[in-house]
Amino acid sequence: MHAQSSISRLSCTYRGPGTQIAPDQAFQNDPLTLPTGMPILLKGKRWSQANPVQLLHRSPPIEGTGLTRFLTVLEAVAEHDLIPHHDRDYHNLNSL
């Protein structure tokens, strides 16, 4: 899939440290780590009534710790962003 600005994103960590969130100004110093298994629904840049980004999120830094994560993410994108790429990205599905 190609990177697009999403309308919204549903994210949930099922194994390992949860997603970290914080207001923009506090993100580097004091992010909140969500509990494993807690879903979060975030407004994307294309949310119809979006304000400037106020809450940031990231995967916690785990490189070199031996920890692993299993994360699922569902993104809602505008149809006009998805449809132009469909034939190019999925043209060989019938051969699977």
mmCIF file as gemmi writes it, N, C-alpha and C atoms, coordinates in Angstrom:
data_model
loop_
_atom_site.group_PDB
_atom_site.id
_atom_site.type_symbol
_atom_site.label_atom_id
_atom_site.label_alt_id
_atom_site.label_comp_id
_atom_site.label_asym_id
_atom_site.label_entity_id
_atom_site.label_seq_id
_atom_site.pdbx_PDB_ins_code
_atom_site.Cartn_x
_atom_site.Cartn_y
_atom_site.Cartn_z
_atom_site.occupancy
_atom_site.B_iso_or_equiv
_atom_site.pdbx_formal_charge
_atom_site.auth_seq_id
_atom_site.auth_asym_id
_atom_site.pdbx_PDB_model_num
ATOM 1 N N . MET Axp A 1 ? 0.836 -1.173 0 1 0 ? 1 A 1
ATOM 2 C CA . MET Axp A 1 ? 0 0 0 1 0 ? 1 A 1
ATOM 3 C C . MET Axp A 1 ? 0.881 1.236 0 1 0 ? 1 A 1
ATOM 4 N N . HIS Axp A 2 ? 0.388 2.286 -0.522 1 0 ? 2 A 1
ATOM 5 C CA . HIS Axp A 2 ? 1.141 3.53 -0.582 1 0 ? 2 A 1
ATOM 6 C C . HIS Axp A 2 ? 0.794 4.397 0.618 1 0 ? 2 A 1
ATOM 7 N N . ALA Axp A 3 ? 1.737 5.188 1.067 1 0 ? 3 A 1
ATOM 8 C CA . ALA Axp A 3 ? 1.505 6.05 2.218 1 0 ? 3 A 1
ATOM 9 C C . ALA Axp A 3 ? 0.57 7.187 1.846 1 0 ? 3 A 1
ATOM 10 N N . GLN Axp A 4 ? -0.5 7.313 2.577 1 0 ? 4 A 1
ATOM 11 C CA . GLN Axp A 4 ? -1.446 8.401 2.423 1 0 ? 4 A 1
ATOM 12 C C . GLN Axp A 4 ? -1.78 8.939 3.8 1 0 ? 4 A 1
ATOM 13 N N . SER Axp A 5 ? -2.327 10.128 3.817 1 0 ? 5 A 1
ATOM 14 C CA . SER Axp A 5 ? -2.82 10.659 5.07 1 0 ? 5 A 1
ATOM 15 C C . SER Axp A 5 ? -4.14 9.973 5.38 1 0 ? 5 A 1
ATOM 16 N N . SER Axp A 6 ? -4.254 9.426 6.552 1 0 ? 6 A 1
ATOM 17 C CA . SER Axp A 6 ? -5.464 8.702 6.894 1 0 ? 6 A 1
ATOM 18 C C . SER Axp A 6 ? -6.509 9.627 7.49 1 0 ? 6 A 1
ATOM 19 N N . ILE Axp A 7 ? -7.756 9.164 7.413 1 0 ? 7 A 1
ATOM 20 C CA . ILE Axp A 7 ? -8.858 9.855 8.062 1 0 ? 7 A 1
ATOM 21 C C . ILE Axp A 7 ? -8.84 9.491 9.541 1 0 ? 7 A 1
ATOM 22 N N . SER Axp A 8 ? -8.624 8.201 9.818 1 0 ? 8 A 1
ATOM 23 C CA . SER Axp A 8 ? -8.528 7.742 11.204 1 0 ? 8 A 1
ATOM 24 C C . SER Axp A 8 ? -7.692 6.466 11.235 1 0 ? 8 A 1
ATOM 25 N N . ARG Axp A 9 ? -7.245 6.119 12.429 1 0 ? 9 A 1
ATOM 26 C CA . ARG Axp A 9 ? -6.413 4.931 12.616 1 0 ? 9 A 1
ATOM 27 C C . ARG Axp A 9 ? -6.825 4.245 13.913 1 0 ? 9 A 1
ATOM 28 N N . LEU Axp A 10 ? -7.101 2.945 13.811 1 0 ? 10 A 1
ATOM 29 C CA . LEU Axp A 10 ? -7.379 2.124 14.981 1 0 ? 10 A 1
ATOM 30 C C . LEU Axp A 10 ? -6.161 1.248 15.197 1 0 ? 10 A 1
ATOM 31 N N . SER Axp A 11 ? -5.586 1.311 16.371 1 0 ? 11 A 1
ATOM 32 C CA . SER Axp A 11 ? -4.339 0.614 16.659 1 0 ? 11 A 1
ATOM 33 C C . SER Axp A 11 ? -4.494 -0.159 17.967 1 0 ? 11 A 1
ATOM 34 N N . CYS Axp A 12 ? -3.947 -1.381 17.997 1 0 ? 12 A 1
ATOM 35 C CA . CYS Axp A 12 ? -3.977 -2.172 19.23 1 0 ? 12 A 1
ATOM 36 C C . CYS Axp A 12 ? -2.748 -3.076 19.275 1 0 ? 12 A 1
ATOM 37 N N . THR Axp A 13 ? -2.039 -3.044 20.378 1 0 ? 13 A 1
ATOM 38 C CA . THR Axp A 13 ? -0.885 -3.906 20.601 1 0 ? 13 A 1
ATOM 39 C C . THR Axp A 13 ? -1.364 -5.138 21.353 1 0 ? 13 A 1
ATOM 40 N N . TYR Axp A 14 ? -1.084 -6.322 20.804 1 0 ? 14 A 1
ATOM 41 C CA . TYR Axp A 14 ? -1.511 -7.572 21.434 1 0 ? 14 A 1
ATOM 42 C C . TYR Axp A 14 ? -0.379 -8.277 22.169 1 0 ? 14 A 1
ATOM 43 N N . ARG Axp A 15 ? 0.855 -7.92 21.866 1 0 ? 15 A 1
ATOM 44 C CA . ARG Axp A 15 ? 2.001 -8.522 22.561 1 0 ? 15 A 1
ATOM 45 C C . ARG Axp A 15 ? 3.077 -7.465 22.7 1 0 ? 15 A 1
ATOM 46 N N . GLY Axp A 16 ? 3.68 -7.399 23.863 1 0 ? 16 A 1
ATOM 47 C CA . GLY Axp A 16 ? 4.757 -6.445 24.104 1 0 ? 16 A 1
ATOM 48 C C . GLY Axp A 16 ? 4.227 -5.103 24.591 1 0 ? 16 A 1
ATOM 49 N N . PRO Axp A 17 ? 5.124 -4.131 24.711 1 0 ? 17 A 1
ATOM 50 C CA . PRO Axp A 17 ? 4.74 -2.816 25.213 1 0 ? 17 A 1
ATOM 51 C C . PRO Axp A 17 ? 3.72 -2.148 24.292 1 0 ? 17 A 1
ATOM 52 N N . GLY Axp A 18 ? 2.755 -1.479 24.891 1 0 ? 18 A 1
ATOM 53 C CA . GLY Axp A 18 ? 1.709 -0.802 24.137 1 0 ? 18 A 1
ATOM 54 C C . GLY Axp A 18 ? 2.2 0.475 23.468 1 0 ? 18 A 1
ATOM 55 N N . THR Axp A 19 ? 1.346 1.02 22.632 1 0 ? 19 A 1
ATOM 56 C CA . THR Axp A 19 ? 1.621 2.268 21.923 1 0 ? 19 A 1
ATOM 57 C C . THR Axp A 19 ? 1.814 3.407 22.914 1 0 ? 19 A 1
ATOM 58 N N . GLN Axp A 20 ? 2.724 4.307 22.606 1 0 ? 20 A 1
ATOM 59 C CA . GLN Axp A 20 ? 2.964 5.479 23.447 1 0 ? 20 A 1
ATOM 60 C C . GLN Axp A 20 ? 2.251 6.681 22.847 1 0 ? 20 A 1
ATOM 61 N N . ILE Axp A 21 ? 1.61 7.472 23.697 1 0 ? 21 A 1
ATOM 62 C CA . ILE Axp A 21 ? 0.916 8.684 23.267 1 0 ? 21 A 1
ATOM 63 C C . ILE Axp A 21 ? 1.275 9.833 24.199 1 0 ? 21 A 1
ATOM 64 N N . ALA Axp A 22 ? 1.198 11.041 23.677 1 0 ? 22 A 1
ATOM 65 C CA . ALA Axp A 22 ? 1.438 12.236 24.49 1 0 ? 22 A 1
ATOM 66 C C . ALA Axp A 22 ? 1.104 13.467 23.662 1 0 ? 22 A 1
ATOM 67 N N . PRO Axp A 23 ? 0.768 14.561 24.344 1 0 ? 23 A 1
ATOM 68 C CA . PRO Axp A 23 ? 0.636 15.827 23.612 1 0 ? 23 A 1
ATOM 69 C C . PRO Axp A 23 ? 1.969 16.174 22.965 1 0 ? 23 A 1
ATOM 70 N N . ASP Axp A 24 ? 1.926 16.887 21.88 1 0 ? 24 A 1
ATOM 71 C CA . ASP Axp A 24 ? 3.113 17.227 21.085 1 0 ? 24 A 1
ATOM 72 C C . ASP Axp A 24 ? 4.259 17.755 21.943 1 0 ? 24 A 1
ATOM 73 N N . GLN Axp A 25 ? 3.984 18.69 22.821 1 0 ? 25 A 1
ATOM 74 C CA . GLN Axp A 25 ? 5.049 19.329 23.597 1 0 ? 25 A 1
ATOM 75 C C . GLN Axp A 25 ? 5.654 18.418 24.661 1 0 ? 25 A 1
ATOM 76 N N . ALA Axp A 26 ? 4.975 17.344 25.055 1 0 ? 26 A 1
ATOM 77 C CA . ALA Axp A 26 ? 5.489 16.456 26.104 1 0 ? 26 A 1
ATOM 78 C C . ALA Axp A 26 ? 5.951 15.115 25.56 1 0 ? 26 A 1
ATOM 79 N N . PHE Axp A 27 ? 5.907 14.933 24.249 1 0 ? 27 A 1
ATOM 80 C CA . PHE Axp A 27 ? 6.107 13.599 23.697 1 0 ? 27 A 1
ATOM 81 C C . PHE Axp A 27 ? 7.474 13.008 24.004 1 0 ? 27 A 1
ATOM 82 N N . GLN Axp A 28 ? 8.528 13.742 23.821 1 0 ? 28 A 1
ATOM 83 C CA . GLN Axp A 28 ? 9.874 13.196 24.028 1 0 ? 28 A 1
ATOM 84 C C . GLN Axp A 28 ? 10.176 12.921 25.496 1 0 ? 28 A 1
ATOM 85 N N . ASN Axp A 29 ? 9.611 13.707 26.392 1 0 ? 29 A 1
ATOM 86 C CA . ASN Axp A 29 ? 9.967 13.59 27.805 1 0 ? 29 A 1
ATOM 87 C C . ASN Axp A 29 ? 9.053 12.698 28.625 1 0 ? 29 A 1
ATOM 88 N N . ASP Axp A 30 ? 7.759 12.666 28.284 1 0 ? 30 A 1
ATOM 89 C CA . ASP Axp A 30 ? 6.827 11.991 29.18 1 0 ? 30 A 1
ATOM 90 C C . ASP Axp A 30 ? 5.665 11.33 28.445 1 0 ? 30 A 1
ATOM 91 N N . PRO Axp A 31 ? 5.932 10.37 27.517 1 0 ? 31 A 1
ATOM 92 C CA . PRO Axp A 31 ? 4.817 9.715 26.848 1 0 ? 31 A 1
ATOM 93 C C . PRO Axp A 31 ? 4.128 8.713 27.772 1 0 ? 31 A 1
ATOM 94 N N . LEU Axp A 32 ? 2.844 8.524 27.574 1 0 ? 32 A 1
ATOM 95 C CA . LEU Axp A 32 ? 2.059 7.522 28.29 1 0 ? 32 A 1
ATOM 96 C C . LEU Axp A 32 ? 2.08 6.245 27.464 1 0 ? 32 A 1
ATOM 97 N N . THR Axp A 33 ? 2.413 5.107 28.074 1 0 ? 33 A 1
ATOM 98 C CA . THR Axp A 33 ? 2.394 3.831 27.384 1 0 ? 33 A 1
ATOM 99 C C . THR Axp A 33 ? 1.073 3.142 27.691 1 0 ? 33 A 1
ATOM 100 N N . LEU Axp A 34 ? 0.28 2.903 26.644 1 0 ? 34 A 1
ATOM 101 C CA . LEU Axp A 34 ? -1.004 2.237 26.823 1 0 ? 34 A 1
ATOM 102 C C . LEU Axp A 34 ? -0.795 0.784 27.226 1 0 ? 34 A 1
ATOM 103 N N . PRO Axp A 35 ? -1.709 0.224 28.013 1 0 ? 35 A 1
ATOM 104 C CA . PRO Axp A 35 ? -1.591 -1.186 28.374 1 0 ? 35 A 1
ATOM 105 C C . PRO Axp A 35 ? -1.719 -2.084 27.14 1 0 ? 35 A 1
ATOM 106 N N . THR Axp A 36 ? -1.021 -3.195 27.135 1 0 ? 36 A 1
ATOM 107 C CA . THR Axp A 36 ? -1.148 -4.178 26.071 1 0 ? 36 A 1
ATOM 108 C C . THR Axp A 36 ? -2.613 -4.611 25.986 1 0 ? 36 A 1
ATOM 109 N N . GLY Axp A 37 ? -3.144 -4.653 24.772 1 0 ? 37 A 1
ATOM 110 C CA . GLY Axp A 37 ? -4.535 -5.041 24.565 1 0 ? 37 A 1
ATOM 111 C C . GLY Axp A 37 ? -5.516 -3.886 24.545 1 0 ? 37 A 1
ATOM 112 N N . MET Axp A 38 ? -5.066 -2.672 24.851 1 0 ? 38 A 1
ATOM 113 C CA . MET Axp A 38 ? -5.967 -1.515 24.838 1 0 ? 38 A 1
ATOM 114 C C . MET Axp A 38 ? -5.953 -0.866 23.459 1 0 ? 38 A 1
ATOM 115 N N . PRO Axp A 39 ? -7.1 -0.86 22.764 1 0 ? 39 A 1
ATOM 116 C CA . PRO Axp A 39 ? -7.146 -0.201 21.453 1 0 ? 39 A 1
ATOM 117 C C . PRO Axp A 39 ? -7.21 1.311 21.607 1 0 ? 39 A 1
ATOM 118 N N . ILE Axp A 40 ? -6.764 1.989 20.571 1 0 ? 40 A 1
ATOM 119 C CA . ILE Axp A 40 ? -6.864 3.444 20.553 1 0 ? 40 A 1
ATOM 120 C C . ILE Axp A 40 ? -7.308 3.862 19.15 1 0 ? 40 A 1
ATOM 121 N N . LEU Axp A 41 ? -8.251 4.779 19.084 1 0 ? 41 A 1
ATOM 122 C CA . LEU Axp A 41 ? -8.737 5.322 17.824 1 0 ? 41 A 1
ATOM 123 C C . LEU Axp A 41 ? -8.256 6.761 17.738 1 0 ? 41 A 1
ATOM 124 N N . LEU Axp A 42 ? -7.492 7.053 16.7 1 0 ? 42 A 1
ATOM 125 C CA . LEU Axp A 42 ? -6.897 8.379 16.533 1 0 ? 42 A 1
ATOM 126 C C . LEU Axp A 42 ? -7.433 9.058 15.281 1 0 ? 42 A 1
ATOM 127 N N . LYS Axp A 43 ? -7.657 10.351 15.373 1 0 ? 43 A 1
ATOM 128 C CA . LYS Axp A 43 ? -8.043 11.123 14.198 1 0 ? 43 A 1
ATOM 129 C C . LYS Axp A 43 ? -6.807 11.347 13.342 1 0 ? 43 A 1
ATOM 130 N N . GLY Axp A 44 ? -6.967 11.207 12.025 1 0 ? 44 A 1
ATOM 131 C CA . GLY Axp A 44 ? -5.872 11.448 11.108 1 0 ? 44 A 1
ATOM 132 C C . GLY Axp A 44 ? -5.876 12.886 10.606 1 0 ? 44 A 1
ATOM 133 N N . LYS Axp A 45 ? -4.895 13.201 9.776 1 0 ? 45 A 1
ATOM 134 C CA . LYS Axp A 45 ? -4.771 14.552 9.232 1 0 ? 45 A 1
ATOM 135 C C . LYS Axp A 45 ? -5.952 14.934 8.355 1 0 ? 45 A 1
ATOM 136 N N . ARG Axp A 46 ? -6.643 13.94 7.793 1 0 ? 46 A 1
ATOM 137 C CA . ARG Axp A 46 ? -7.773 14.221 6.912 1 0 ? 46 A 1
ATOM 138 C C . ARG Axp A 46 ? -9.124 14.097 7.602 1 0 ? 46 A 1
ATOM 139 N N . TRP Axp A 47 ? -9.153 14.032 8.913 1 0 ? 47 A 1
ATOM 140 C CA . TRP Axp A 47 ? -10.418 14.012 9.646 1 0 ? 47 A 1
ATOM 141 C C . TRP Axp A 47 ? -11.168 15.281 9.271 1 0 ? 47 A 1
ATOM 142 N N . SER Axp A 48 ? -12.46 15.175 9.029 1 0 ? 48 A 1
ATOM 143 C CA . SER Axp A 48 ? -13.217 16.3 8.472 1 0 ? 48 A 1
ATOM 144 C C . SER Axp A 48 ? -13.169 17.559 9.337 1 0 ? 48 A 1
ATOM 145 N N . GLN Axp A 49 ? -13.042 17.416 10.619 1 0 ? 49 A 1
ATOM 146 C CA . GLN Axp A 49 ? -12.974 18.584 11.499 1 0 ? 49 A 1
ATOM 147 C C . GLN Axp A 49 ? -11.649 18.618 12.246 1 0 ? 49 A 1
ATOM 148 N N . ALA Axp A 50 ? -10.6 18.216 11.559 1 0 ? 50 A 1
ATOM 149 C CA . ALA Axp A 50 ? -9.293 18.092 12.21 1 0 ? 50 A 1
ATOM 150 C C . ALA Axp A 50 ? -8.752 19.451 12.64 1 0 ? 50 A 1
ATOM 151 N N . ASN Axp A 51 ? -8.224 19.469 13.824 1 0 ? 51 A 1
ATOM 152 C CA . ASN Axp A 51 ? -7.474 20.609 14.333 1 0 ? 51 A 1
ATOM 153 C C . ASN Axp A 51 ? -6.008 20.274 14.153 1 0 ? 51 A 1
ATOM 154 N N . PRO Axp A 52 ? -5.122 21.207 14.361 1 0 ? 52 A 1
ATOM 155 C CA . PRO Axp A 52 ? -3.699 20.856 14.306 1 0 ? 52 A 1
ATOM 156 C C . PRO Axp A 52 ? -3.408 19.681 15.243 1 0 ? 52 A 1
ATOM 157 N N . VAL Axp A 53 ? -2.435 18.867 14.872 1 0 ? 53 A 1
ATOM 158 C CA . VAL Axp A 53 ? -2.114 17.675 15.658 1 0 ? 53 A 1
ATOM 159 C C . VAL Axp A 53 ? -1.833 18.065 17.103 1 0 ? 53 A 1
ATOM 160 N N . GLN Axp A 54 ? -2.539 17.429 18.017 1 0 ? 54 A 1
ATOM 161 C CA . GLN Axp A 54 ? -2.354 17.719 19.425 1 0 ? 54 A 1
ATOM 162 C C . GLN Axp A 54 ? -1.873 16.494 20.196 1 0 ? 54 A 1
ATOM 163 N N . LEU Axp A 55 ? -2.112 15.292 19.655 1 0 ? 55 A 1
ATOM 164 C CA . LEU Axp A 55 ? -1.715 14.065 20.316 1 0 ? 55 A 1
ATOM 165 C C . LEU Axp A 55 ? -0.884 13.239 19.335 1 0 ? 55 A 1
ATOM 166 N N . LEU Axp A 56 ? 0.319 12.906 19.725 1 0 ? 56 A 1
ATOM 167 C CA . LEU Axp A 56 ? 1.197 12.101 18.886 1 0 ? 56 A 1
ATOM 168 C C . LEU Axp A 56 ? 1.221 10.672 19.415 1 0 ? 56 A 1
ATOM 169 N N . HIS Axp A 57 ? 1.578 9.718 18.54 1 0 ? 57 A 1
ATOM 170 C CA . HIS Axp A 57 ? 1.694 8.329 18.96 1 0 ? 57 A 1
ATOM 171 C C . HIS Axp A 57 ? 2.895 7.689 18.282 1 0 ? 57 A 1
ATOM 172 N N . ARG Axp A 58 ? 3.417 6.649 18.921 1 0 ? 58 A 1
ATOM 173 C CA . ARG Axp A 58 ? 4.548 5.923 18.342 1 0 ? 58 A 1
ATOM 174 C C . ARG Axp A 58 ? 4.633 4.538 18.977 1 0 ? 58 A 1
ATOM 175 N N . SER Axp A 59 ? 5.374 3.659 18.299 1 0 ? 59 A 1
ATOM 176 C CA . SER Axp A 59 ? 5.736 2.389 18.906 1 0 ? 59 A 1
ATOM 177 C C . SER Axp A 59 ? 6.86 2.666 19.887 1 0 ? 59 A 1
ATOM 178 N N . PRO Axp A 60 ? 6.832 2.045 21.056 1 0 ? 60 A 1
ATOM 179 C CA . PRO Axp A 60 ? 7.906 2.299 22.019 1 0 ? 60 A 1
ATOM 180 C C . PRO Axp A 60 ? 9.234 1.774 21.5 1 0 ? 60 A 1
ATOM 181 N N . PRO Axp A 61 ? 10.322 2.443 21.837 1 0 ? 61 A 1
ATOM 182 C CA . PRO Axp A 61 ? 11.631 1.965 21.403 1 0 ? 61 A 1
ATOM 183 C C . PRO Axp A 61 ? 11.977 0.659 22.119 1 0 ? 61 A 1
ATOM 184 N N . ILE Axp A 62 ? 12.138 -0.424 21.361 1 0 ? 62 A 1
ATOM 185 C CA . ILE Axp A 62 ? 12.458 -1.722 21.977 1 0 ? 62 A 1
ATOM 186 C C . ILE Axp A 62 ? 13.708 -2.356 21.373 1 0 ? 62 A 1
ATOM 187 N N . GLU Axp A 63 ? 14.33 -1.681 20.417 1 0 ? 63 A 1
ATOM 188 C CA . GLU Axp A 63 ? 15.52 -2.251 19.785 1 0 ? 63 A 1
ATOM 189 C C . GLU Axp A 63 ? 16.585 -2.554 20.834 1 0 ? 63 A 1
ATOM 190 N N . GLY Axp A 64 ? 17.125 -3.761 20.774 1 0 ? 64 A 1
ATOM 191 C CA . GLY Axp A 64 ? 18.184 -4.162 21.688 1 0 ? 64 A 1
ATOM 192 C C . GLY Axp A 64 ? 17.699 -4.63 23.048 1 0 ? 64 A 1
ATOM 193 N N . THR Axp A 65 ? 16.37 -4.645 23.282 1 0 ? 65 A 1
ATOM 194 C CA . THR Axp A 65 ? 15.857 -5.056 24.588 1 0 ? 65 A 1
ATOM 195 C C . THR Axp A 65 ? 15.476 -6.527 24.627 1 0 ? 65 A 1
ATOM 196 N N . GLY Axp A 66 ? 15.361 -7.162 23.455 1 0 ? 66 A 1
ATOM 197 C CA . GLY Axp A 66 ? 14.909 -8.543 23.395 1 0 ? 66 A 1
ATOM 198 C C . GLY Axp A 66 ? 13.396 -8.676 23.404 1 0 ? 66 A 1
ATOM 199 N N . LEU Axp A 67 ? 12.684 -7.567 23.542 1 0 ? 67 A 1
ATOM 200 C CA . LEU Axp A 67 ? 11.224 -7.592 23.527 1 0 ? 67 A 1
ATOM 201 C C . LEU Axp A 67 ? 10.711 -7.687 22.099 1 0 ? 67 A 1
ATOM 202 N N . THR Axp A 68 ? 9.526 -8.237 21.946 1 0 ? 68 A 1
ATOM 203 C CA . THR Axp A 68 ? 8.854 -8.261 20.643 1 0 ? 68 A 1
ATOM 204 C C . THR Axp A 68 ? 7.461 -7.665 20.812 1 0 ? 68 A 1
ATOM 205 N N . ARG Axp A 69 ? 6.909 -7.196 19.688 1 0 ? 69 A 1
ATOM 206 C CA . ARG Axp A 69 ? 5.556 -6.629 19.708 1 0 ? 69 A 1
ATOM 207 C C . ARG Axp A 69 ? 4.733 -7.236 18.581 1 0 ? 69 A 1
ATOM 208 N N . PHE Axp A 70 ? 3.442 -7.353 18.825 1 0 ? 70 A 1
ATOM 209 C CA . PHE Axp A 70 ? 2.479 -7.699 17.787 1 0 ? 70 A 1
ATOM 210 C C . PHE Axp A 70 ? 1.43 -6.605 17.819 1 0 ? 70 A 1
ATOM 211 N N . LEU Axp A 71 ? 1.353 -5.869 16.741 1 0 ? 71 A 1
ATOM 212 C CA . LEU Axp A 71 ? 0.496 -4.685 16.648 1 0 ? 71 A 1
ATOM 213 C C . LEU Axp A 71 ? -0.377 -4.808 15.412 1 0 ? 71 A 1
ATOM 214 N N . THR Axp A 72 ? -1.657 -4.487 15.556 1 0 ? 72 A 1
ATOM 215 C CA . THR Axp A 72 ? -2.522 -4.386 14.38 1 0 ? 72 A 1
ATOM 216 C C . THR Axp A 72 ? -2.96 -2.942 14.223 1 0 ? 72 A 1
ATOM 217 N N . VAL Axp A 73 ? -3.045 -2.525 12.966 1 0 ? 73 A 1
ATOM 218 C CA . VAL Axp A 73 ? -3.449 -1.163 12.652 1 0 ? 73 A 1
ATOM 219 C C . VAL Axp A 73 ? -4.453 -1.217 11.505 1 0 ? 73 A 1
ATOM 220 N N . LEU Axp A 74 ? -5.576 -0.558 11.685 1 0 ? 74 A 1
ATOM 221 C CA . LEU Axp A 74 ? -6.564 -0.38 10.63 1 0 ? 74 A 1
ATOM 222 C C . LEU Axp A 74 ? -6.656 1.106 10.343 1 0 ? 74 A 1
ATOM 223 N N . GLU Axp A 75 ? -6.542 1.464 9.069 1 0 ? 75 A 1
ATOM 224 C CA . GLU Axp A 75 ? -6.614 2.869 8.699 1 0 ? 75 A 1
ATOM 225 C C . GLU Axp A 75 ? -7.773 3.108 7.756 1 0 ? 75 A 1
ATOM 226 N N . ALA Axp A 76 ? -8.494 4.178 8 1 0 ? 76 A 1
ATOM 227 C CA . ALA Axp A 76 ? -9.537 4.621 7.087 1 0 ? 76 A 1
ATOM 228 C C . ALA Axp A 76 ? -8.923 5.685 6.187 1 0 ? 76 A 1
ATOM 229 N N . VAL Axp A 77 ? -8.992 5.45 4.888 1 0 ? 77 A 1
ATOM 230 C CA . VAL Axp A 77 ? -8.489 6.429 3.929 1 0 ? 77 A 1
ATOM 231 C C . VAL Axp A 77 ? -9.627 6.835 3.012 1 0 ? 77 A 1
ATOM 232 N N . ALA Axp A 78 ? -9.508 7.992 2.448 1 0 ? 78 A 1
ATOM 233 C CA . ALA Axp A 78 ? -10.521 8.472 1.522 1 0 ? 78 A 1
ATOM 234 C C . ALA Axp A 78 ? -10.534 7.595 0.277 1 0 ? 78 A 1
ATOM 235 N N . GLU Axp A 79 ? -11.722 7.335 -0.252 1 0 ? 79 A 1
ATOM 236 C CA . GLU Axp A 79 ? -11.858 6.468 -1.416 1 0 ? 79 A 1
ATOM 237 C C . GLU Axp A 79 ? -11.03 6.962 -2.592 1 0 ? 79 A 1
ATOM 238 N N . HIS Axp A 80 ? -10.964 8.274 -2.796 1 0 ? 80 A 1
ATOM 239 C CA . HIS Axp A 80 ? -10.191 8.795 -3.925 1 0 ? 80 A 1
ATOM 240 C C . HIS Axp A 80 ? -8.687 8.556 -3.762 1 0 ? 80 A 1
ATOM 241 N N . ASP Axp A 81 ? -8.216 8.273 -2.552 1 0 ? 81 A 1
ATOM 242 C CA . ASP Axp A 81 ? -6.813 7.911 -2.354 1 0 ? 81 A 1
ATOM 243 C C . ASP Axp A 81 ? -6.571 6.42 -2.607 1 0 ? 81 A 1
ATOM 244 N N . LEU Axp A 82 ? -7.563 5.601 -2.366 1 0 ? 82 A 1
ATOM 245 C CA . LEU Axp A 82 ? -7.406 4.161 -2.472 1 0 ? 82 A 1
ATOM 246 C C . LEU Axp A 82 ? -7.649 3.637 -3.883 1 0 ? 82 A 1
ATOM 247 N N . ILE Axp A 83 ? -8.726 4.051 -4.501 1 0 ? 83 A 1
ATOM 248 C CA . ILE Axp A 83 ? -9.14 3.502 -5.788 1 0 ? 83 A 1
ATOM 249 C C . ILE Axp A 83 ? -8.096 3.677 -6.898 1 0 ? 83 A 1
ATOM 250 N N . PRO Axp A 84 ? -7.421 4.802 -7.062 1 0 ? 84 A 1
ATOM 251 C CA . PRO Axp A 84 ? -6.453 4.922 -8.158 1 0 ? 84 A 1
ATOM 252 C C . PRO Axp A 84 ? -5.315 3.905 -8.079 1 0 ? 84 A 1
ATOM 253 N N . HIS Axp A 85 ? -5.026 3.377 -6.909 1 0 ? 85 A 1
ATOM 254 C CA . HIS Axp A 85 ? -3.919 2.436 -6.735 1 0 ? 85 A 1
ATOM 255 C C . HIS Axp A 85 ? -4.378 0.983 -6.778 1 0 ? 85 A 1
ATOM 256 N N . HIS Axp A 86 ? -5.691 0.743 -6.723 1 0 ? 86 A 1
ATOM 257 C CA . HIS Axp A 86 ? -6.203 -0.608 -6.604 1 0 ? 86 A 1
ATOM 258 C C . HIS Axp A 86 ? -5.737 -1.515 -7.736 1 0 ? 86 A 1
ATOM 259 N N . ASP Axp A 87 ? -5.941 -1.111 -8.987 1 0 ? 87 A 1
ATOM 260 C CA . ASP Axp A 87 ? -5.585 -1.978 -10.112 1 0 ? 87 A 1
ATOM 261 C C . ASP Axp A 87 ? -4.085 -2.238 -10.185 1 0 ? 87 A 1
ATOM 262 N N . ARG Axp A 88 ? -3.289 -1.252 -9.855 1 0 ? 88 A 1
ATOM 263 C CA . ARG Axp A 88 ? -1.839 -1.432 -9.896 1 0 ? 88 A 1
ATOM 264 C C . ARG Axp A 88 ? -1.367 -2.34 -8.757 1 0 ? 88 A 1
ATOM 265 N N . ASP Axp A 89 ? -1.947 -2.18 -7.576 1 0 ? 89 A 1
ATOM 266 C CA . ASP Axp A 89 ? -1.488 -2.933 -6.416 1 0 ? 89 A 1
ATOM 267 C C . ASP Axp A 89 ? -2.071 -4.341 -6.322 1 0 ? 89 A 1
ATOM 268 N N . TYR Axp A 90 ? -3.254 -4.548 -6.864 1 0 ? 90 A 1
ATOM 269 C CA . TYR Axp A 90 ? -3.957 -5.819 -6.666 1 0 ? 90 A 1
ATOM 270 C C . TYR Axp A 90 ? -4.323 -6.514 -7.974 1 0 ? 90 A 1
ATOM 271 N N . HIS Axp A 91 ? -3.64 -6.241 -9.042 1 0 ? 91 A 1
ATOM 272 C CA . HIS Axp A 91 ? -3.997 -6.801 -10.333 1 0 ? 91 A 1
ATOM 273 C C . HIS Axp A 91 ? -3.77 -8.308 -10.421 1 0 ? 91 A 1
ATOM 274 N N . ASN Axp A 92 ? -2.984 -8.911 -9.573 1 0 ? 92 A 1
ATOM 275 C CA . ASN Axp A 92 ? -2.691 -10.346 -9.651 1 0 ? 92 A 1
ATOM 276 C C . ASN Axp A 92 ? -3.417 -11.157 -8.581 1 0 ? 92 A 1
ATOM 277 N N . LEU Axp A 93 ? -4.444 -10.613 -7.947 1 0 ? 93 A 1
ATOM 278 C CA . LEU Axp A 93 ? -5.123 -11.349 -6.89 1 0 ? 93 A 1
ATOM 279 C C . LEU Axp A 93 ? -5.775 -12.636 -7.397 1 0 ? 93 A 1
ATOM 280 N N . ASN Axp A 94 ? -6.241 -12.653 -8.623 1 0 ? 94 A 1
ATOM 281 C CA . ASN Axp A 94 ? -6.912 -13.849 -9.149 1 0 ? 94 A 1
ATOM 282 C C . ASN Axp A 94 ? -5.939 -15.014 -9.3 1 0 ? 94 A 1
ATOM 283 N N . SER Axp A 95 ? -4.66 -14.745 -9.365 1 0 ? 95 A 1
ATOM 284 C CA . SER Axp A 95 ? -3.686 -15.824 -9.524 1 0 ? 95 A 1
ATOM 285 C C . SER Axp A 95 ? -3.25 -16.435 -8.197 1 0 ? 95 A 1
ATOM 286 N N . LEU Axp A 96 ? -3.749 -15.913 -7.091 1 0 ? 96 A 1
ATOM 287 C CA . LEU Axp A 96 ? -3.371 -16.447 -5.766 1 0 ? 96 A 1
ATOM 288 C C . LEU Axp A 96 ? -4.067 -17.748 -5.473 1 0 ? 96 A 1
